[in-house]
């Protein structure tokens, strides 16, 4: 699963708007006309990407057979990209104006946000430098969950484990790196990771 480019997001919005207004999806020619594509092949390419990424489904043998994934359920949400989170040593997370479109299947209850990963401490869990993680806002997490945690005013991405009542271990997923042992009173959970987005 990858996240949407700006043009793919615009095409998805156009298709959703036509579905809401007319009850049927636009044709490839109508998409091409709306975006100034020279041929329907460009429209087909964007639609195919949206299908592959799970935002659209196609009803076979229908000219206007596109539907939103999940049989009309919301296809996703635009979430704020709040900055960078270290998958190594803690670094500051800086708010950003960018927003990222995330599939509905990634989302749970409550508020969510997206952070870009820097570092390789979670690489054995499949989280690479430059990936985007989808985070459900939360103040607590169960042992073993991957969390965004604030330590001394900076944030880091690790799996959380409680060691007694007074200490927390933030465990990397990289055998070359040591865990962070933090007094419980000095750590604040910011959220739980619920999804991973990667651009190819």
C-alpha positions in Angstrom: 0.0 0.0 0.0 1.3 3.5 -0.9 -0.2 6.9 -0.3 -1.6 9.0 -3.0 0.2 11.5 -5.2 -1.4 15.0 -5.5 -2.9 14.2 -8.9 -4.3 10.8 -7.8 -5.9 12.6 -4.8 -7.5 15.1 -7.2 -8.8 12.4 -9.5 -10.3 10.5 -6.5 -12.0 13.7 -5.3 -13.4 14.3 -8.8 -14.8 10.7 -9.0 -16.2 11.0 -5.5 -17.9 14.3 -6.3 -19.5 12.9 -9.5 -20.7 9.8 -7.6 -22.2 12.1 -4.9 -23.8 14.4 -7.5 -25.0 12.1 -10.2 -24.9 8.6 -8.6 -22.6 7.3 -11.3 -18.9 7.6 -11.9 -17.4 9.7 -14.7 -16.1 7.9 -17.8 -12.4 7.9 -18.6 -13.1 10.5 -21.3 -14.8 12.8 -18.7 -11.9 12.4 -16.3 -9.4 13.2 -19.2 -11.4 16.3 -20.1 -11.7 17.5 -16.5 -7.9 17.4 -16.0 -6.7 18.3 -19.5 -5.2 14.9 -20.3 -4.3 14.4 -23.9 -5.9 10.9 -24.0 -8.0 8.6 -21.9 -4.8 6.5 -21.3 -3.6 9.0 -18.7 -7.0 8.9 -17.0 -6.8 5.1 -17.1 -3.4 5.1 -15.5 -4.6 7.2 -12.5 -7.7 5.1 -12.1 -5.6 1.9 -12.2 -3.3 3.3 -9.4 -6.4 4.1 -7.3 -7.7 0.6 -7.8 -4.4 -1.0 -7.0 -4.1 1.1 -3.8 -7.5 0.1 -2.6 -9.4 3.4 -3.0 -11.6 2.3 -6.0 -13.3 -0.9 -7.1 -14.6 -1.6 -10.6 -17.9 -3.4 -11.4 -17.2 -5.6 -14.4 -18.7 -4.9 -17.9 -20.0 -1.4 -16.9 -18.9 1.8 -18.6 -19.4 3.8 -15.4 -18.6 0.9 -13.1 -16.2 2.6 -10.7 -17.3 2.7 -7.1 -15.5 3.8 -3.9 -13.9 0.9 -2.1 -16.1 -0.7 0.5 -19.3 -0.4 -1.6 -19.7 3.3 -1.1 -18.1 3.6 2.4 -15.8 6.6 2.9 -12.6 5.8 0.9 -10.4 7.5 3.5 -9.4 10.7 5.1 -6.9 13.5 4.7 -4.7 13.5 7.8 -2.2 16.1 8.8 1.5 15.3 8.4 2.9 16.6 11.6 6.6 16.2 10.8 9.4 13.7 11.4 9.6 11.0 14.1 12.9 9.3 14.8 13.2 5.6 14.6 16.5 6.0 16.4 17.3 8.6 18.9 14.5 11.0 19.9 14.2 14.1 17.7 11.7 16.9 17.6 8.5 16.5 15.7 7.9 19.7 13.7 4.3 20.5 12.4 4.0 20.6 8.7 1.2 22.0 6.4 1.1 18.9 4.2 -1.8 16.5 4.4 -1.8 12.9 3.4 -4.8 10.9 2.1 -5.1 7.6 4.1 -7.4 4.6 3.2 -10.3 4.1 5.6 -9.1 0.6 6.3 -6.1 2.1 8.2 -8.3 4.1 10.6 -9.7 3.3 14.0 -11.9 5.4 16.3 -10.8 8.8 17.3 -8.3 11.2 15.8 -5.3 10.3 13.7 -2.2 11.9 12.2 0.8 11.0 10.1 4.5 11.2 10.8 7.5 10.6 8.5 10.1 8.2 9.8 13.7 9.0 10.0 16.2 6.3 10.9 16.3 2.5 10.8 15.7 1.4 14.4 12.4 -0.2 13.5 13.6 -1.8 10.3 13.0 -5.4 11.4 9.3 -4.4 11.8 9.3 -3.3 8.2 9.5 0.4 9.0 12.1 2.1 6.8 13.7 5.6 6.7 11.3 7.8 4.7 8.1 5.8 5.4 5.0 7.4 6.7 3.3 6.0 9.8 -0.4 6.5 10.5 -0.9 7.1 14.2 -4.0 6.9 16.3 -3.9 9.6 19.0 -3.7 7.9 22.4 -2.3 8.6 25.9 -1.8 4.9 26.7 -0.7 1.7 24.9 -0.5 -2.0 25.6 2.8 -3.7 26.0 4.3 -4.5 22.7 2.5 -1.9 20.7 4.5 0.4 18.4 4.1 3.9 19.8 5.0 7.5 19.2 6.4 8.5 22.6 7.6 11.8 23.9 10.7 11.8 26.0 12.2 15.0 27.4 10.2 17.1 24.9 11.3 15.0 21.8 9.5 12.1 20.1 10.6 8.7 19.1 9.1 5.6 17.5 9.5 2.3 19.4 7.6 -0.6 20.9 6.7 0.0 24.5 7.1 -2.4 27.4 6.6 -1.6 31.1 9.2 -2.9 33.5 7.6 -2.5 36.9 5.7 0.5 38.1 8.4 3.1 37.6 10.3 2.3 34.3 9.4 1.9 30.7 11.5 0.2 28.0 11.3 1.6 24.5 12.4 -1.3 22.3 13.9 -0.8 18.8 13.4 -3.5 16.1 17.0 -3.5 15.1 19.5 -5.8 16.9 22.3 -3.3 16.5 20.6 -0.8 18.7 20.0 -0.8 22.5 16.6 -0.1 24.0 15.8 3.1 25.7 15.1 2.8 29.4 13.0 5.7 30.6 11.5 6.6 34.0 7.7 6.2 33.5 7.1 9.7 34.8 9.3 11.2 32.0 7.5 9.4 29.1 4.3 10.5 27.5 2.6 8.3 24.8 1.4 10.4 21.9 -0.2 7.7 19.9 -0.2 4.1 18.6 0.9 3.2 15.1 -2.0 1.7 13.1 -0.7 1.8 9.6 2.3 2.2 7.3 2.5 4.1 4.0 5.3 3.9 1.5 5.8 5.6 -1.8 7.5 3.6 -4.5 
